[in-house]
Amino acid sequence: MTLIDPFGGQMSSDTVMPTPPYMTPIKPQVTKSDTIPYNVIGITSSVTLTIFSIYLMIKWARDWNKKFTNN
């Protein structure tokens, strides 16, 4: 098999092309204990925003219904 290198020349199939630095895979140095605070913050904010949106829907529904019962 003949490979064509990026510069237009030919290389044999035994040639190993080096990976450019921006494509070199890097294993992240993240442990499970590093991600726990982010998970807790994410879950807490999701629950809080859900409860707040339910509160706003109930408040809006009550105000909406008062408009029709007072007339």
PQR file of N, CA, C, O and H, with PARSE charges and radii, in Angstrom:
ATOM      1  N   MET A   1       0.842  -1.167   0.000 -0.4000 1.5000
ATOM      2  CA  MET A   1       0.000   0.000   0.000 -0.0000 2.0000
ATOM      3  C   MET A   1       0.894   1.238   0.000  0.5500 1.7000
ATOM      4  O   MET A   1       1.902   1.287   0.705 -0.5500 1.4000
ATOM      5  N   THR A   2       0.523   2.212  -0.778 -0.4000 1.5000
ATOM      6  CA  THR A   2       1.287   3.445  -0.849 -0.0000 2.0000
ATOM      7  C   THR A   2       0.445   4.576  -0.283  0.5500 1.7000
ATOM      8  O   THR A   2      -0.694   4.787  -0.699 -0.5500 1.4000
ATOM      9  H   THR A   2      -0.296   2.172  -1.350  0.4000 1.0000
ATOM     10  N   LEU A   3       1.009   5.287   0.653 -0.4000 1.5000
ATOM     11  CA  LEU A   3       0.327   6.419   1.265 -0.0000 2.0000
ATOM     12  C   LEU A   3       0.902   7.717   0.715  0.5500 1.7000
ATOM     13  O   LEU A   3       2.075   7.784   0.351 -0.5500 1.4000
ATOM     14  H   LEU A   3       1.934   5.115   0.991  0.4000 1.0000
ATOM     15  N   ILE A   4       0.084   8.719   0.661 -0.4000 1.5000
ATOM     16  CA  ILE A   4       0.537  10.026   0.208 -0.0000 2.0000
ATOM     17  C   ILE A   4       0.638  10.917   1.448  0.5500 1.7000
ATOM     18  O   ILE A   4      -0.338  11.085   2.180 -0.5500 1.4000
ATOM     19  H   ILE A   4      -0.869   8.664   0.957  0.4000 1.0000
ATOM     20  N   ASP A   5       1.787  11.468   1.671 -0.4000 1.5000
ATOM     21  CA  ASP A   5       1.947  12.337   2.839 -0.0000 2.0000
ATOM     22  C   ASP A   5       1.369  13.719   2.539  0.5500 1.7000
ATOM     23  O   ASP A   5       1.099  14.041   1.382 -0.5500 1.4000
ATOM     24  H   ASP A   5       2.580  11.332   1.077  0.4000 1.0000
ATOM     25  N   PRO A   6       1.178  14.536   3.576 -0.5600 1.5000
ATOM     26  CA  PRO A   6       0.562  15.847   3.374  0.2800 2.0000
ATOM     27  C   PRO A   6       1.331  16.772   2.436  0.5500 1.7000
ATOM     28  O   PRO A   6       0.770  17.741   1.924 -0.5500 1.4000
ATOM     29  N   PHE A   7       2.601  16.483   2.208 -0.4000 1.5000
ATOM     30  CA  PHE A   7       3.424  17.342   1.366 -0.0000 2.0000
ATOM     31  C   PHE A   7       3.485  16.851  -0.074  0.5500 1.7000
ATOM     32  O   PHE A   7       4.230  17.407  -0.880 -0.5500 1.4000
ATOM     33  H   PHE A   7       3.057  15.696   2.623  0.4000 1.0000
ATOM     34  N   GLY A   8       2.706  15.805  -0.416 -0.4000 1.5000
ATOM     35  CA  GLY A   8       2.629  15.341  -1.790 -0.0000 2.0000
ATOM     36  C   GLY A   8       3.555  14.191  -2.119  0.5500 1.7000
ATOM     37  O   GLY A   8       3.467  13.652  -3.222 -0.5500 1.4000
ATOM     38  H   GLY A   8       2.101  15.353   0.239  0.4000 1.0000
ATOM     39  N   GLY A   9       4.428  13.789  -1.229 -0.4000 1.5000
ATOM     40  CA  GLY A   9       5.323  12.666  -1.491 -0.0000 2.0000
ATOM     41  C   GLY A   9       4.641  11.338  -1.181  0.5500 1.7000
ATOM     42  O   GLY A   9       3.515  11.306  -0.685 -0.5500 1.4000
ATOM     43  H   GLY A   9       4.499  14.227  -0.333  0.4000 1.0000
ATOM     44  N   GLN A  10       5.336  10.247  -1.479 -0.4000 1.5000
ATOM     45  CA  GLN A  10       4.791   8.924  -1.192 -0.0000 2.0000
ATOM     46  C   GLN A  10       5.524   8.332  -0.001  0.5500 1.7000
ATOM     47  O   GLN A  10       6.713   8.578   0.200 -0.5500 1.4000
ATOM     48  H   GLN A  10       6.251  10.273  -1.882  0.4000 1.0000
ATOM     49  N   MET A  11       4.793   7.543   0.791 -0.4000 1.5000
ATOM     50  CA  MET A  11       5.388   6.885   1.946 -0.0000 2.0000
ATOM     51  C   MET A  11       5.028   5.414   1.869  0.5500 1.7000
ATOM     52  O   MET A  11       4.032   5.044   1.247 -0.5500 1.4000
ATOM     53  H   MET A  11       3.827   7.343   0.628  0.4000 1.0000
ATOM     54  N   SER A  12       5.820   4.591   2.488 -0.4000 1.5000
ATOM     55  CA  SER A  12       5.485   3.169   2.527 -0.0000 2.0000
ATOM     56  C   SER A  12       4.444   2.941   3.618  0.5500 1.7000
ATOM     57  O   SER A  12       4.195   3.825   4.437 -0.5500 1.4000
ATOM     58  H   SER A  12       6.629   4.892   2.993  0.4000 1.0000
ATOM     59  N   SER A  13       3.839   1.758   3.630 -0.4000 1.5000
ATOM     60  CA  SER A  13       2.793   1.463   4.606 -0.0000 2.0000
ATOM     61  C   SER A  13       3.356   1.295   6.017  0.5500 1.7000
ATOM     62  O   SER A  13       2.593   1.279   6.983 -0.5500 1.4000
ATOM     63  H   SER A  13       4.041   1.040   2.965  0.4000 1.0000
ATOM     64  N   ASP A  14       4.664   1.171   6.150 -0.4000 1.5000
ATOM     65  CA  ASP A  14       5.282   1.006   7.471 -0.0000 2.0000
ATOM     66  C   ASP A  14       5.516   2.342   8.157  0.5500 1.7000
ATOM     67  O   ASP A  14       5.824   2.374   9.348 -0.5500 1.4000
ATOM     68  H   ASP A  14       5.284   1.184   5.365  0.4000 1.0000
ATOM     69  N   THR A  15       5.378   3.420   7.448 -0.4000 1.5000
ATOM     70  CA  THR A  15       5.639   4.734   8.003 -0.0000 2.0000
ATOM     71  C   THR A  15       4.511   5.126   8.953  0.5500 1.7000
ATOM     72  O   THR A  15       3.331   5.004   8.622 -0.5500 1.4000
ATOM     73  H   THR A  15       5.128   3.394   6.480  0.4000 1.0000
ATOM     74  N   VAL A  16       4.891   5.595  10.130 -0.4000 1.5000
ATOM     75  CA  VAL A  16       3.913   6.057  11.110 -0.0000 2.0000
ATOM     76  C   VAL A  16       3.918   7.575  11.085  0.5500 1.7000
ATOM     77  O   VAL A  16       4.941   8.218  11.317 -0.5500 1.4000
ATOM     78  H   VAL A  16       5.849   5.694  10.399  0.4000 1.0000
ATOM     79  N   MET A  17       2.748   8.129  10.797 -0.4000 1.5000
ATOM     80  CA  MET A  17       2.657   9.584  10.772 -0.0000 2.0000
ATOM     81  C   MET A  17       2.383  10.086  12.186  0.5500 1.7000
ATOM     82  O   MET A  17       1.469   9.593  12.847 -0.5500 1.4000
ATOM     83  H   MET A  17       1.917   7.606  10.609  0.4000 1.0000
ATOM     84  N   PRO A  18       3.151  11.045  12.653 -0.5600 1.5000
ATOM     85  CA  PRO A  18       2.907  11.581  13.993  0.2800 2.0000
ATOM     86  C   PRO A  18       1.611  12.391  14.011  0.5500 1.7000
ATOM     87  O   PRO A  18       1.246  13.038  13.030 -0.5500 1.4000
ATOM     88  N   THR A  19       0.938  12.337  15.141 -0.4000 1.5000
ATOM     89  CA  THR A  19      -0.282  13.115  15.314 -0.0000 2.0000
ATOM     90  C   THR A  19       0.087  14.552  15.641  0.5500 1.7000
ATOM     91  O   THR A  19       0.962  14.793  16.473 -0.5500 1.4000
ATOM     92  H   THR A  19       1.235  11.811  15.939  0.4000 1.0000
ATOM     93  N   PRO A  20      -0.572  15.515  14.993 -0.5600 1.5000
ATOM     94  CA  PRO A  20      -0.286  16.913  15.336  0.2800 2.0000
ATOM     95  C   PRO A  20      -0.623  17.186  16.800  0.5500 1.7000
ATOM     96  O   PRO A  20      -1.482  16.508  17.363 -0.5500 1.4000
ATOM     97  N   PRO A  21       0.030  18.155  17.423 -0.5600 1.5000
ATOM     98  CA  PRO A  21      -0.191  18.410  18.852  0.2800 2.0000
ATOM     99  C   PRO A  21      -1.639  18.720  19.200  0.5500 1.7000
ATOM    100  O   PRO A  21      -2.100  18.354  20.281 -0.5500 1.4000
ATOM    101  N   TYR A  22      -2.376  19.392  18.298 -0.4000 1.5000
ATOM    102  CA  TYR A  22      -3.762  19.724  18.620 -0.0000 2.0000
ATOM    103  C   TYR A  22      -4.691  18.527  18.498  0.5500 1.7000
ATOM    104  O   TYR A  22      -5.846  18.609  18.914 -0.5500 1.4000
ATOM    105  H   TYR A  22      -2.002  19.689  17.420  0.4000 1.0000
ATOM    106  N   MET A  23      -4.220  17.419  17.939 -0.4000 1.5000
ATOM    107  CA  MET A  23      -5.050  16.226  17.822 -0.0000 2.0000
ATOM    108  C   MET A  23      -4.610  15.116  18.775  0.5500 1.7000
ATOM    109  O   MET A  23      -5.203  14.037  18.783 -0.5500 1.4000
ATOM    110  H   MET A  23      -3.281  17.353  17.601  0.4000 1.0000
ATOM    111  N   THR A  24      -3.592  15.367  19.563 -0.4000 1.5000
ATOM    112  CA  THR A  24      -3.103  14.355  20.488 -0.0000 2.0000
ATOM    113  C   THR A  24      -4.119  14.157  21.606  0.5500 1.7000
ATOM    114  O   THR A  24      -4.471  15.117  22.292 -0.5500 1.4000
ATOM    115  H   THR A  24      -3.110  16.244  19.556  0.4000 1.0000
ATOM    116  N   PRO A  25      -4.597  12.927  21.801 -0.5600 1.5000
ATOM    117  CA  PRO A  25      -5.578  12.719  22.869  0.2800 2.0000
ATOM    118  C   PRO A  25      -4.949  12.948  24.243  0.5500 1.7000
ATOM    119  O   PRO A  25      -3.841  12.489  24.517 -0.5500 1.4000
ATOM    120  N   ILE A  26      -5.659  13.650  25.081 -0.4000 1.5000
ATOM    121  CA  ILE A  26      -5.187  13.930  26.432 -0.0000 2.0000
ATOM    122  C   ILE A  26      -6.182  13.314  27.399  0.5500 1.7000
ATOM    123  O   ILE A  26      -7.380  13.588  27.325 -0.5500 1.4000
ATOM    124  H   ILE A  26      -6.560  14.024  24.858  0.4000 1.0000
ATOM    125  N   LYS A  27      -5.690  12.492  28.297 -0.4000 1.5000
ATOM    126  CA  LYS A  27      -6.559  11.894  29.300 -0.0000 2.0000
ATOM    127  C   LYS A  27      -6.782  12.924  30.408  0.5500 1.7000
ATOM    128  O   LYS A  27      -5.820  13.380  31.027 -0.5500 1.4000
ATOM    129  H   LYS A  27      -4.717  12.270  28.357  0.4000 1.0000
ATOM    130  N   PRO A  28      -8.039  13.296  30.664 -0.5600 1.5000
ATOM    131  CA  PRO A  28      -8.280  14.305  31.699  0.2800 2.0000
ATOM    132  C   PRO A  28      -7.909  13.788  33.083  0.5500 1.7000
ATOM    133  O   PRO A  28      -8.077  12.606  33.380 -0.5500 1.4000
ATOM    134  N   GLN A  29      -7.416  14.664  33.905 -0.4000 1.5000
ATOM    135  CA  GLN A  29      -7.013  14.321  35.262 -0.0000 2.0000
ATOM    136  C   GLN A  29      -8.159  14.651  36.216  0.5500 1.7000
ATOM    137  O   GLN A  29      -7.967  15.392  37.181 -0.5500 1.4000
ATOM    138  H   GLN A  29      -7.280  15.625  33.664  0.4000 1.0000
ATOM    139  N   VAL A  30      -9.332  14.115  35.958 -0.4000 1.5000
ATOM    140  CA  VAL A  30     -10.508  14.400  36.771 -0.0000 2.0000
ATOM    141  C   VAL A  30     -10.896  13.141  37.524  0.5500 1.7000
ATOM    142  O   VAL A  30     -11.070  12.074  36.935 -0.5500 1.4000
ATOM    143  H   VAL A  30      -9.488  13.514  35.174  0.4000 1.0000
ATOM    144  N   THR A  31     -11.027  13.280  38.824 -0.4000 1.5000
ATOM    145  CA  THR A  31     -11.455  12.145  39.627 -0.0000 2.0000
ATOM    146  C   THR A  31     -12.935  12.298  39.948  0.5500 1.7000
ATOM    147  O   THR A  31     -13.521  13.355  39.713 -0.5500 1.4000
ATOM    148  H   THR A  31     -10.885  14.147  39.303  0.4000 1.0000
ATOM    149  N   LYS A  32     -13.533  11.245  40.482 -0.4000 1.5000
ATOM    150  CA  LYS A  32     -14.956  11.297  40.792 -0.0000 2.0000
ATOM    151  C   LYS A  32     -15.259  12.344  41.862  0.5500 1.7000
ATOM    152  O   LYS A  32     -16.319  12.969  41.827 -0.5500 1.4000
ATOM    153  H   LYS A  32     -13.057  10.386  40.673  0.4000 1.0000
ATOM    154  N   SER A  33     -14.360  12.539  42.794 -0.4000 1.5000
ATOM    155  CA  SER A  33     -14.605  13.517  43.851 -0.0000 2.0000
ATOM    156  C   SER A  33     -14.579  14.947  43.314  0.5500 1.7000
ATOM    157  O   SER A  33     -15.143  15.846  43.939 -0.5500 1.4000
ATOM    158  H   SER A  33     -13.499  12.031  42.822  0.4000 1.0000
ATOM    159  N   ASP A  34     -13.931  15.174  42.161 -0.4000 1.5000
ATOM    160  CA  ASP A  34     -13.906  16.514  41.570 -0.0000 2.0000
ATOM    161  C   ASP A  34     -15.249  16.870  40.944  0.5500 1.7000
ATOM    162  O   ASP A  34     -15.604  18.047  40.888 -0.5500 1.4000
ATOM    163  H   ASP A  34     -13.474  14.444  41.654  0.4000 1.0000
ATOM    164  N   THR A  35     -16.003  15.879  40.471 -0.4000 1.5000
ATOM    165  CA  THR A  35     -17.258  16.158  39.771 -0.0000 2.0000
ATOM    166  C   THR A  35     -18.460  16.197  40.703  0.5500 1.7000
ATOM    167  O   THR A  35     -19.525  16.660  40.295 -0.5500 1.4000
ATOM    168  H   THR A  35     -15.714  14.922  40.516  0.4000 1.0000
ATOM    169  N   ILE A  36     -18.330  15.729  41.938 -0.4000 1.5000
ATOM    170  CA  ILE A  36     -19.472  15.680  42.858 -0.0000 2.0000
ATOM    171  C   ILE A  36     -20.043  17.066  43.150  0.5500 1.7000
ATOM    172  O   ILE A  36     -21.265  17.213  43.100 -0.5500 1.4000
ATOM    173  H   ILE A  36     -17.465  15.353  42.270  0.4000 1.0000
ATOM    174  N   PRO A  37     -19.246  18.093  43.452 -0.5600 1.5000
ATOM    175  CA  PRO A  37     -19.853  19.408  43.705  0.2800 2.0000
ATOM    176  C   PRO A  37     -20.652  19.928  42.510  0.5500 1.7000
ATOM    177  O   PRO A  37     -21.702  20.544  42.692 -0.5500 1.4000
ATOM    178  N   TYR A  38     -20.163  19.686  41.289 -0.4000 1.5000
ATOM    179  CA  TYR A  38     -20.883  20.146  40.106 -0.0000 2.0000
ATOM    180  C   TYR A  38     -22.199  19.389  39.948  0.5500 1.7000
ATOM    181  O   TYR A  38     -23.200  19.980  39.542 -0.5500 1.4000
ATOM    182  H   TYR A  38     -19.309  19.186  41.141  0.4000 1.0000
ATOM    183  N   ASN A  39     -22.215  18.107  40.258 -0.4000 1.5000
ATOM    184  CA  ASN A  39     -23.452  17.334  40.188 -0.0000 2.0000
ATOM    185  C   ASN A  39     -24.456  17.838  41.225  0.5500 1.7000
ATOM    186  O   ASN A  39     -25.641  17.983  40.925 -0.5500 1.4000
ATOM    187  H   ASN A  39     -21.401  17.628  40.587  0.4000 1.0000
ATOM    188  N   VAL A  40     -23.990  18.099  42.429 -0.4000 1.5000
ATOM    189  CA  VAL A  40     -24.879  18.584  43.483 -0.0000 2.0000
ATOM    190  C   VAL A  40     -25.439  19.956  43.117  0.5500 1.7000
ATOM    191  O   VAL A  40     -26.629  20.207  43.308 -0.5500 1.4000
ATOM    192  H   VAL A  40     -23.028  17.981  42.673  0.4000 1.0000
ATOM    193  N   ILE A  41     -24.602  20.838  42.598 -0.4000 1.5000
ATOM    194  CA  ILE A  41     -25.066  22.163  42.192 -0.0000 2.0000
ATOM    195  C   ILE A  41     -26.082  22.042  41.059  0.5500 1.7000
ATOM    196  O   ILE A  41     -27.100  22.735  41.065 -0.5500 1.4000
ATOM    197  H   ILE A  41     -23.635  20.633  42.443  0.4000 1.0000
ATOM    198  N   GLY A  42     -25.822  21.188  40.107 -0.4000 1.5000
ATOM    199  CA  GLY A  42     -26.732  21.004  38.979 -0.0000 2.0000
ATOM    200  C   GLY A  42     -28.079  20.450  39.402  0.5500 1.7000
ATOM    201  O   GLY A  42     -29.118  20.948  38.970 -0.5500 1.4000
ATOM    202  H   GLY A  42     -24.995  20.625  40.101  0.4000 1.0000
ATOM    203  N   ILE A  43     -28.073  19.436  40.234 -0.4000 1.5000
ATOM    204  CA  ILE A  43     -29.328  18.830  40.703 -0.0000 2.0000
ATOM    205  C   ILE A  43     -30.097  19.815  41.573  0.5500 1.7000
ATOM    206  O   ILE A  43     -31.312  19.958  41.432 -0.5500 1.4000
ATOM    207  H   ILE A  43     -27.229  19.031  40.586  0.4000 1.0000
ATOM    208  N   THR A  44     -29.386  20.497  42.475 -0.4000 1.5000
ATOM    209  CA  THR A  44     -30.049  21.459  43.363 -0.0000 2.0000
ATOM    210  C   THR A  44     -30.686  22.598  42.572  0.5500 1.7000
ATOM    211  O   THR A  44     -31.824  22.983  42.843 -0.5500 1.4000
ATOM    212  H   THR A  44     -28.400  20.381  42.589  0.4000 1.0000
ATOM    213  N   SER A  45     -29.964  23.132  41.609 -0.4000 1.5000
ATOM    214  CA  SER A  45     -30.534  24.228  40.822 -0.0000 2.0000
ATOM    215  C   SER A  45     -31.702  23.749  39.970  0.5500 1.7000
ATOM    216  O   SER A  45     -32.670  24.489  39.789 -0.5500 1.4000
ATOM    217  H   SER A  45     -29.040  22.820  41.389  0.4000 1.0000
ATOM    218  N   SER A  46     -31.637  22.534  39.443 -0.4000 1.5000
ATOM    219  CA  SER A  46     -32.752  21.998  38.657 -0.0000 2.0000
ATOM    220  C   SER A  46     -34.004  21.841  39.507  0.5500 1.7000
ATOM    221  O   SER A  46     -35.098  22.220  39.088 -0.5500 1.4000
ATOM    222  H   SER A  46     -30.851  21.933  39.590  0.4000 1.0000
ATOM    223  N   VAL A  47     -33.842  21.281  40.699 -0.4000 1.5000
ATOM    224  CA  VAL A  47     -34.992  21.098  41.592 -0.0000 2.0000
ATOM    225  C   VAL A  47     -35.557  22.455  42.014  0.5500 1.7000
ATOM    226  O   VAL A  47     -36.772  22.651  42.023 -0.5500 1.4000
ATOM    227  H   VAL A  47     -32.954  20.973  41.039  0.4000 1.0000
ATOM    228  N   THR A  48     -34.675  23.386  42.361 -0.4000 1.5000
ATOM    229  CA  THR A  48     -35.121  24.712  42.793 -0.0000 2.0000
ATOM    230  C   THR A  48     -35.882  25.434  41.686  0.5500 1.7000
ATOM    231  O   THR A  48     -36.942  26.008  41.935 -0.5500 1.4000
ATOM    232  H   THR A  48     -33.688  23.228  42.353  0.4000 1.0000
ATOM    233  N   LEU A  49     -35.350  25.410  40.470 -0.4000 1.5000
ATOM    234  CA  LEU A  49     -36.028  26.086  39.358 -0.0000 2.0000
ATOM    235  C   LEU A  49     -37.351  25.402  39.003  0.5500 1.7000
ATOM    236  O   LEU A  49     -38.302  26.073  38.601 -0.5500 1.4000
ATOM    237  H   LEU A  49     -34.488  24.944  40.267  0.4000 1.0000
ATOM    238  N   THR A  50     -37.420  24.090  39.145 -0.4000 1.5000
ATOM    239  CA  THR A  50     -38.680  23.384  38.891 -0.0000 2.0000
ATOM    240  C   THR A  50     -39.735  23.783  39.906  0.5500 1.7000
ATOM    241  O   THR A  50     -40.876  24.061  39.538 -0.5500 1.4000
ATOM    242  H   THR A  50     -36.648  23.545  39.471  0.4000 1.0000
ATOM    243  N   ILE A  51     -39.363  23.814  41.191 -0.4000 1.5000
ATOM    244  CA  ILE A  51     -40.308  24.208  42.240 -0.0000 2.0000
ATOM    245  C   ILE A  51     -40.750  25.657  42.034  0.5500 1.7000
ATOM    246  O   ILE A  51     -41.928  25.975  42.196 -0.5500 1.4000
ATOM    247  H   ILE A  51     -38.436  23.588  41.490  0.4000 1.0000
ATOM    248  N   PHE A  52     -39.814  26.529  41.680 -0.4000 1.5000
ATOM    249  CA  PHE A  52     -40.150  27.934  41.448 -0.0000 2.0000
ATOM    250  C   PHE A  52     -41.094  28.090  40.253  0.5500 1.7000
ATOM    251  O   PHE A  52     -42.018  28.901  40.303 -0.5500 1.4000
ATOM    252  H   PHE A  52     -38.857  26.271  41.549  0.4000 1.0000
ATOM    253  N   SER A  53     -40.877  27.331  39.192 -0.4000 1.5000
ATOM    254  CA  SER A  53     -41.763  27.430  38.028 -0.0000 2.0000
ATOM    255  C   SER A  53     -43.158  26.902  38.353  0.5500 1.7000
ATOM    256  O   SER A  53     -44.148  27.450  37.868 -0.5500 1.4000
ATOM    257  H   SER A  53     -40.126  26.672  39.151  0.4000 1.0000
ATOM    258  N   ILE A  54     -43.254  25.855  39.159 -0.4000 1.5000
ATOM    259  CA  ILE A  54     -44.570  25.354  39.575 -0.0000 2.0000
ATOM    260  C   ILE A  54     -45.283  26.403  40.418  0.5500 1.7000
ATOM    261  O   ILE A  54     -46.485  26.619  40.261 -0.5500 1.4000
ATOM    262  H   ILE A  54     -42.450  25.410  39.553  0.4000 1.0000
ATOM    263  N   TYR A  55     -44.543  27.056  41.315 -0.4000 1.5000
ATOM    264  CA  TYR A  55     -45.122  28.128  42.130 -0.0000 2.0000
ATOM    265  C   TYR A  55     -45.671  29.247  41.245  0.5500 1.7000
ATOM    266  O   TYR A  55     -46.781  29.730  41.471 -0.5500 1.4000
ATOM    267  H   TYR A  55     -43.567  26.880  41.443  0.4000 1.0000
ATOM    268  N   LEU A  56     -44.901  29.658  40.241 -0.4000 1.5000
ATOM    269  CA  LEU A  56     -45.350  30.721  39.346 -0.0000 2.0000
ATOM    270  C   LEU A  56     -46.582  30.296  38.543  0.5500 1.7000
ATOM    271  O   LEU A  56     -47.477  31.111  38.319 -0.5500 1.4000
ATOM    272  H   LEU A  56     -43.999  29.266  40.057  0.4000 1.0000
ATOM    273  N   MET A  57     -46.641  29.044  38.111 -0.4000 1.5000
ATOM    274  CA  MET A  57     -47.816  28.572  37.371 -0.0000 2.0000
ATOM    275  C   MET A  57     -49.061  28.570  38.249  0.5500 1.7000
ATOM    276  O   MET A  57     -50.141  28.945  37.793 -0.5500 1.4000
ATOM    277  H   MET A  57     -45.914  28.382  38.293  0.4000 1.0000
ATOM    278  N   ILE A  58     -48.921  28.154  39.493 -0.4000 1.5000
ATOM    279  CA  ILE A  58     -50.064  28.147  40.419 -0.0000 2.0000
ATOM    280  C   ILE A  58     -50.521  29.581  40.689  0.5500 1.7000
ATOM    281  O   ILE A  58     -51.718  29.870  40.696 -0.5500 1.4000
ATOM    282  H   ILE A  58     -48.044  27.849  39.863  0.4000 1.0000
ATOM    283  N   LYS A  59     -49.555  30.472  40.912 -0.4000 1.5000
ATOM    284  CA  LYS A  59     -49.895  31.874  41.167 -0.0000 2.0000
ATOM    285  C   LYS A  59     -50.609  32.485  39.963  0.5500 1.7000
ATOM    286  O   LYS A  59     -51.615  33.175  40.126 -0.5500 1.4000
ATOM    287  H   LYS A  59     -48.583  30.237  40.907  0.4000 1.0000
ATOM    288  N   TRP A  60     -50.100  32.237  38.760 -0.4000 1.5000
ATOM    289  CA  TRP A  60     -50.728  32.766  37.549 -0.0000 2.0000
ATOM    290  C   TRP A  60     -52.133  32.191  37.371  0.5500 1.7000
ATOM    291  O   TRP A  60     -53.063  32.916  37.019 -0.5500 1.4000
ATOM    292  H   TRP A  60     -49.283  31.676  38.627  0.4000 1.0000
ATOM    293  N   ALA A  61     -52.284  30.889  37.615 -0.4000 1.5000
ATOM    294  CA  ALA A  61     -53.595  30.253  37.445 -0.0000 2.0000
ATOM    295  C   ALA A  61     -54.611  30.837  38.429  0.5500 1.7000
ATOM    296  O   ALA A  61     -55.766  31.054  38.064 -0.5500 1.4000
ATOM    297  H   ALA A  61     -51.528  30.300  37.901  0.4000 1.0000
ATOM    298  N   ARG A  62     -54.202  31.086  39.646 -0.4000 1.5000
ATOM    299  CA  ARG A  62     -55.119  31.673  40.631 -0.0000 2.0000
ATOM    300  C   ARG A  62     -55.511  33.092  40.231  0.5500 1.7000
ATOM    301  O   ARG A  62     -56.683  33.456  40.326 -0.5500 1.4000
ATOM    302  H   ARG A  62     -53.263  30.909  39.942  0.4000 1.0000
ATOM    303  N   ASP A  63     -54.554  33.894  39.788 -0.4000 1.5000
ATOM    304  CA  ASP A  63     -54.864  35.255  39.332 -0.0000 2.0000
ATOM    305  C   ASP A  63     -55.776  35.229  38.111  0.5500 1.7000
ATOM    306  O   ASP A  63     -56.707  36.028  38.010 -0.5500 1.4000
ATOM    307  H   ASP A  63     -53.602  33.598  39.710  0.4000 1.0000
ATOM    308  N   TRP A  64     -55.513  34.328  37.198 -0.4000 1.5000
ATOM    309  CA  TRP A  64     -56.326  34.189  35.990 -0.0000 2.0000
ATOM    310  C   TRP A  64     -57.770  33.822  36.358  0.5500 1.7000
ATOM    311  O   TRP A  64     -58.721  34.379  35.810 -0.5500 1.4000
ATOM    312  H   TRP A  64     -54.756  33.679  37.280  0.4000 1.0000
ATOM    313  N   ASN A  65     -57.916  32.885  37.284 -0.4000 1.5000
ATOM    314  CA  ASN A  65     -59.259  32.451  37.678 -0.0000 2.0000
ATOM    315  C   ASN A  65     -60.001  33.557  38.438  0.5500 1.7000
ATOM    316  O   ASN A  65     -61.223  33.653  38.329 -0.5500 1.4000
ATOM    317  H   ASN A  65     -57.144  32.432  37.729  0.4000 1.0000
ATOM    318  N   LYS A  66     -59.292  34.394  39.204 -0.4000 1.5000
ATOM    319  CA  LYS A  66     -59.933  35.502  39.923 -0.0000 2.0000
ATOM    320  C   LYS A  66     -60.531  36.515  38.958  0.5500 1.7000
ATOM    321  O   LYS A  66     -61.552  37.133  39.261 -0.5500 1.4000
ATOM    322  H   LYS A  66     -58.299  34.316  39.292  0.4000 1.0000
ATOM    323  N   LYS A  67     -59.903  36.691  37.795 -0.4000 1.5000
ATOM    324  CA  LYS A  67     -60.419  37.639  36.813 -0.0000 2.0000
ATOM    325  C   LYS A  67     -61.824  37.240  36.362  0.5500 1.7000
ATOM    326  O   LYS A  67     -62.649  38.114  36.096 -0.5500 1.4000
ATOM    327  H   LYS A  67     -59.074  36.189  37.549  0.4000 1.0000
ATOM    328  N   PHE A  68     -62.109  35.956  36.271 -0.4000 1.5000
ATOM    329  CA  PHE A  68     -63.398  35.494  35.771 -0.0000 2.0000
ATOM    330  C   PHE A  68     -64.436  35.319  36.877  0.5500 1.7000
ATOM    331  O   PHE A  68     -65.634  35.415  36.612 -0.5500 1.4000
ATOM    332  H   PHE A  68     -61.439  35.246  36.487  0.4000 1.0000
ATOM    333  N   THR A  69     -64.000  35.064  38.107 -0.4000 1.5000
ATOM    334  CA  THR A  69     -64.956  34.876  39.192 -0.0000 2.0000
ATOM    335  C   THR A  69     -65.412  36.196  39.790  0.5500 1.7000
ATOM    336  O   THR A  69     -66.503  36.263  40.357 -0.5500 1.4000
ATOM    337  H   THR A  69     -63.027  34.986  38.323  0.4000 1.0000
ATOM    338  N   ASN A  70     -64.601  37.258  39.680 -0.4000 1.5000
ATOM    339  CA  ASN A  70     -64.974  38.553  40.247 -0.0000 2.0000
ATOM    340  C   ASN A  70     -65.952  39.324  39.354  0.5500 1.7000
ATOM    341  O   ASN A  70     -66.624  40.239  39.831 -0.5500 1.4000
ATOM    342  H   ASN A  70     -63.715  37.204  39.219  0.4000 1.0000
ATOM    343  N   ASN A  71     -66.041  38.977  38.100 -0.4000 1.5000
ATOM    344  CA  ASN A  71     -66.918  39.719  37.175 -0.0000 2.0000
ATOM    345  C   ASN A  71     -68.332  39.250  37.278  0.5500 1.7000
ATOM    346  O   ASN A  71     -69.205  39.761  36.575 -0.5500 1.4000
ATOM    347  H   ASN A  71     -65.496  38.234  37.713  0.4000 1.0000
TER
END
